[in-house]
Amino acid sequence: MTRIDANPLDGGHEGPGAPTVARGVAQPRSLFDREVLGRALIDSFKKLIPTTQIRNPVMFVVLVGTAVTLIEAIARPNLFAWSVTIWLFLTVIFANFAEAMAEGRGKAQAETLRRMRAETEARRLVPDGTEERVPASDLAKGDLVVCEANDVIPSDGEVIEGIASVDESAITGESAPVIRESGGDRSAVTGGTKVLSDRIVVRITAERGRTFLDRMIALVEGANRQKTPNEIALTILLAVLTIVFIPVVVTLEAFGHYSGASVSVVVLISLLVCLIPTTIGALLSAIGIAGMDRLVQRNVLAMSGRAVEAAGDVQTLLLDKTGTITLGNRMASSFFPVEGLDEVDLAEAAQLASLADETPEGRSIAVLAKNRFDLREREIGADHTFIPFSANTRMSGLDIDGRRIRKGASEAVKRWAVEQGGTVPADLDPIVERLARGGSTPLVVADGPRVLGVIELKDVVKQGIRDKFEEMRQMGIRTVMVTGDNPLTAAAIAQEAGVDDFLAEATPETKMDLIRREQEGGKLVAMTGDGTNDAPALAQADVGVAMNTGTTAAKEAGNMVDLDSNPTKLIDVVEIGKQLLITRGSLTTFSIANDVAKYFAIIPVAFEATYPQLKALNIMHLHSQTSAVMSAVIYNALVIVALIPLALRGVRFRAAGAAAILRRNVWIYGIGGIVVPFVFIKVIDLVLVALHLY
């Protein structure tokens, strides 16, 4: 375990411990939802216009080929020409259907969000202090709006006055209301959420048409989706392969004429369509959209597809300790009295000092004293004084019946006890140091000048988190725990959790330095954050996941927003990104392997009459040239339909290194991509012959 040195304490991140059940935009729809299927079928025909098809070069070539065979079928009518034309047309329709299915899963949700935006009315403050009612769409950045109980917040903004309970279920799916107040890290509000109580004044921070709701609509609908760099690169590769095969197929016509073998235009078009990578060309867009959709189902909004791809290539993961690796609340676990004192006396004093402490840590001390020694909270009467915790004194406690009981940080309580005329027991510091080395937080308790002992507060590491980090390690991802704790405590928690490294006493500057060092080594870095102080690091990281409960600055700096505000979600984001890349790679391998099989199906039979030697390559023993071509064309169309569920759901994710994933791709999708076409093309050929069609 290596320690990364850092500077002064910045403080831990408080985050929710468990993911919520989404009921809002992220609600997943069934893959074969009737509404989605109906919409996708209609959109499949709408996408036939050339200006839309040309964005997919492979399928555009298939569309042009369909037009050529249609002309040939009209000019020289025959069953073979018309059959090929119909199946080529279906190939284009099936490709459009795959993309439309991926897009359609979010269209109904987008329509609901649009209605929410269109029906919202704002109470805008004018300079003289009065209000005017305007449509939410008329609000400009910097406008001030008033929101009271039952009002819908009209646009993204920051609370500059007041405090209110806000229902965010329409956006996040979380039924529990949240508190939003001016100042601090909980001032950001999202358009479309509803105020449940009190009154707040909100300053609008979003430009017209660029609100969080607008971006959410565009994301779930798939509208105007920009292709990612990897997707563009693969599209170019597919286009190049297509361009290469066009002159190859054209020369076959001249070759056939020279050799005396007649090769029709319909056969040449069929050969071209079967040899170019139509399978991955048809599914490529759907794979990308489905990857974004899987993120939405986890209540994470990515501002671009580039961020999703980057998540799949992440090599370093920066994770907050509190709320991500640990449950978030330190809990009292043991009492350690100094020599000569009884544990019961320490527990009784600790319980009294915690009566006014409503924090989870304070309540856990009272619960531990009750469970361990059956010490129940007592009626303390009116003659007492509660001493609240102060950042200056770093102590809290109770003055009662002449007793002055304090609990708090070791140095603070020791100094206070000495000021009361007491001394520090010799065995106190060893207890404190031992607990700190073990990753616990020691709280010292004193009754006036007498130091009684130490309460141990432990960060509870989340169950199963160590196994998660082991999976990350198998994928070649290095995990770094970021915490404001001192190095001793951080080291103990890091060892228990199983992370590869840790950053102790973290500040915004040290987080930035760490990210830059990793990036200078050629690594992609992912991190989470929610505060304004996290914004620089979120902007610097390749994948920055901002919490929805965080500040506007954090959400603007990151390229993803977690609607559940669950820091653990970063691990899911990385897995989804990797699943996207694995799915694309697997189906590309399958598609190219398919082309090899279709080559052996068509070429030998097409020229077998002229060159009998080619009969040896007709290993499938297909019946004739027309049946071979027709079988390959039919298979080429149907395999797209068969692979749509896999493209939308994604290849099953398994934690493994790049070499293991490559081997799996070759064996399953490479070998399978060769075997499957051989089997089904032969079956289709037998069916066509049995039906006496060819």
C-alpha positions, 0 to 999 in steps of 0.5 A, a space after each residue: 500500500 502506497 501513501 500519496 502525500 497531501 496537505 491540510 484537511 479538506 473534509 469528507 464527502 457526505 453522500 447517501 448510502 444506498 441507491 434509490 429505486 427510480 420511478 422517474 425518467 430512468 424507469 426502464 421499459 421492456 425490450 419488447 414493449 408494445 408502444 416502443 415496437 409500434 413507434 419503432 416500426 413507423 420510424 423504420 420507414 421514416 428513416 428511409 429518406 436518403 438524407 438520413 440514410 447517408 449518415 450510415 454509409 454501409 446501409 446507404 450502399 444497401 439502399 442504393 443497391 435495392 434501388 438498382 435491383 428494383 429497376 432491374 426487376 421492373 425491366 426484366 421481371 423474374 422471381 429471383 430479382 424481385 425476391 432479392 429486391 424485397 430482402 434487400 429492402 427488408 435489410 435496410 428496414 431492419 437496420 432502421 428498426 434497430 436504431 429506432 428501437 434504441 431511440 424509442 425507449 426514451 421517446 415516451 419519457 421525453 414527451 412527459 418531460 416536454 409537457 412538464 416544461 410546457 405547462 410550467 408558469 414562473 413567478 418572476 420578480 421585477 425590479 420594484 419587488 412585485 411579481 409577474 407570471 410568465 411562461 417558464 420558456 421566457 425566463 433568462 439567465 439571471 432572472 429571479 423567481 419566487 417558489 412557494 409550496 406546490 409551485 413547480 420550479 420553472 428552470 435550473 437555478 440557485 436558491 439565494 433566499 430561504 429554505 424549502 423542502 423539494 420533491 425531486 421524484 419527477 427527475 430522480 425517481 426518489 420519493 423522499 423530499 430533499 432540503 434546498 437552502 441558500 448558501 453552501 452545497 445544497 442551493 442548486 435546484 432543478 427545473 421541473 421539481 416541486 416545492 413542498 413547503 416554505 418559500 424560496 427565491 431562485 436565481 436562474 442559472 440556465 440559458 434558454 433551451 439549455 436547462 437540465 430538463 432540456 438536456 435530459 429530454 435530448 438524452 432520453 430521446 436520442 435526438 441529435 445524438 453526436 457520434 463518439 470518436 470511436 464510433 466515428 472511427 469505426 464508421 470510417 473503417 466500415 465505409 472504407 471496407 465498403 468502398 474497397 468491395 465496390 470495385 472488387 464486385 464491379 471487376 467480377 462482372 468484367 471477369 465473368 464476361 471475359 471467362 464466358 460466365 454470365 453474372 447478372 447485376 442482381 447477383 453482383 448487388 447481392 454479392 456486394 451487400 453480403 460482403 460489406 459489413 452490413 451486420 455491424 453497420 446496421 447495429 452500430 448506432 443502436 449499440 451506442 444509443 442503447 449504452 446511453 439508455 443503460 446509463 439512464 436506467 441507472 439514473 445517470 445522465 451523460 452529457 455526451 457519448 464521449 463520456 460513456 466511451 471514456 468510462 469504458 477506457 478508464 484506468 484510474 478510479 478516484 473514489 470518496 471514502 465517505 458514502 462510497 467505500 464506507 457507509 458514511 456515518 462513523 459508529 461507536 464500537 467500543 469504550 476504552 477506559 484509562 488505567 484505574 477506571 471502570 468501563 461502565 463509568 466511561 460509558 455513563 459519562 459518554 452517554 451524558 455527553 451525547 444527550 444533546 448530540 443528534 448526529 448519527 455518531 452521537 446517537 450511536 454512543 448512547 445506543 452502545 452504552 445502553 446495549 453494552 451496560 443497559 444504561 438508559 437515557 435519564 431525566 436530567 431536569 432543568 438544572 443543566 447546560 448543554 455544550 454544543 459542538 464547536 469547530 473552535 473547541 472541537 468538543 461537546 458535552 454537558 454541565 450538570 450537578 456540578 459536573 462538567 463532562 466533555 467529549 471530543 478530539 484528543 488534543 482538545 479534551 486533553 488541553 481542556 482537562 489540564 486547564 481544569 487542573 487535571 493531568 493526562 494519564 500516561 496510557 491515554 496517548 497509546 490508546 488514541 494512537 492504536 485506534 487511529 492506526 487501526 482506522 478508527 476515530 478516537 474521542 476522548 471523554 473527560 469529567 472535569 479535570 479527570 480524563 476517563 478514557 476513549 470512545 472508538 468510532 469506526 467507519 464501516 466499510 460497505 459489504 461487498 466493496 472489496 470484491 468490487 475493487 478486486 473486479 476492477 483490478 482484474 480489468 486493469 483499473 487502479 482504485 484510489 480512495 480520496 479522504 480528508 482523514 489523516 494518513 494513519 486512518 486513511 491507510 487502515 481503511 484503504 487496507 480493509 477496503 482493498 483499494 490500490 492507493 489512497 490520497 489522505 488529507 485531500 484538498 482540491 489542489 491535491 486532487 487536481 495534482 493526482 489527476 494530472 499525474 495519472 493523465 500524464 502517464 497516459 491514463 484515463 481518470 474517473 471521479 465523483 464530486 458534489 461541491 464547488 470545491 470538486 468542480 476543478 477536479 471534475 472538469 479535469 477528469 476524463 469522466 466526472 460524475 457530479 451528484 444531483 444534490 451538489 452545486 451548479 458548479 459541480 454539475 456544470 464541470 462534470 460530464 455526467 450527473 447521477 440523479 440518485 446522488 450515490 457516489 458508488 454509482 461511479 463503479 456502475 458507470 465504468 462497467 456500463 462504459 466497458 459493456 458498451 465497448 465490449 458489445 461493439 467489439 463483439 458484434 464487429 468481430 461477428 460481422 466480419 466473420 460473417 462476411 468470410 462465411 458468406 464469401 464461401 457461400 456465394 463466390 464458388 457457386 457463382 463461378 463454378 460452371 466456368 471454373 470447376 476447380 472452385 467446386 472444392 470451395 463449395 463446402 456447403 454444397 449449395 444447390 445452385 447459384 440462385 439458391 446460394 445467393 438468395 440464401 445468403 441475402 435472406 440470412 444477411 437480413 435476418 441476422 440483423 433482427 436476431 442480433 437486435 436484442 443483444 445490441 440493445 441489452 449489451 453483451 454480458 459484462 464480466 470483469 476480465 483483462 483485455 487479453 481475456 476479453 479478446 480471447 472470448 471475442 475470438 472464440 465466441 463471436 469470431 468462430 461463432 460468426 463463421 459457423 452460424 452463417 454456414 449452418 443457417 445459409 445451408 438450412 435456408 438453401 434446403 428450404 428454398 429447394 424443398 419449396 421448389 423456388 430455385 
